[in-house]
């Protein structure tokens, strides 16, 4: 919850101080980032256990 509040606070601060336009990334972009994050996390966990992930 704290991470979400911080992210919103940073977006608001940048918008108010620098006048940045907020651009909606869209659901497709979010899903791509989510899958990349999941793969990175799984790879890290496998590495900690001594395994290596190999893509199909």
C-alpha positions in Angstrom: 0.0 0.0 0.0 2.9 2.3 0.8 4.4 1.8 -2.6 1.2 2.8 -4.4 0.8 5.9 -2.2 4.5 6.8 -3.0 4.0 6.3 -6.7 0.9 8.5 -6.8 2.7 11.1 -4.7 5.6 11.2 -7.1 3.4 11.5 -10.1 1.4 14.3 -8.5 4.6 16.1 -7.5 6.1 15.9 -11.0 2.9 17.0 -12.6 2.6 20.0 -10.3 6.3 21.1 -10.4 7.4 20.2 -13.9 4.1 20.1 -15.8 4.6 16.6 -17.1 1.7 15.1 -19.0 0.4 11.8 -17.7 0.2 9.3 -20.5 -1.9 6.1 -19.8 0.3 3.1 -20.7 -2.7 0.8 -21.4 -3.5 -2.7 -20.3 -1.4 -4.4 -22.9 1.7 -2.5 -21.8 1.0 -3.4 -18.1 0.6 -7.1 -18.9 3.9 -7.1 -20.8 5.7 -5.5 -17.8 3.9 -7.8 -15.4 5.1 -10.9 -17.3 8.6 -9.6 -17.5 8.6 -9.0 -13.7 7.2 -12.5 -13.0 9.9 -14.1 -15.2 12.7 -12.1 -13.5 11.4 -13.0 -10.1 11.1 -16.7 -11.0 14.6 -16.7 -12.5 16.0 -15.2 -9.4 14.3 -17.7 -7.1 15.5 -20.6 -9.3 19.0 -19.3 -9.2 18.9 -19.0 -5.4 17.9 -22.7 -5.3 20.7 -23.6 -7.8 18.5 -24.1 -10.9 18.6 -22.4 -14.2 15.5 -21.6 -16.2 15.6 -22.4 -19.9 13.0 -20.8 -22.2 10.9 -23.3 -24.3 
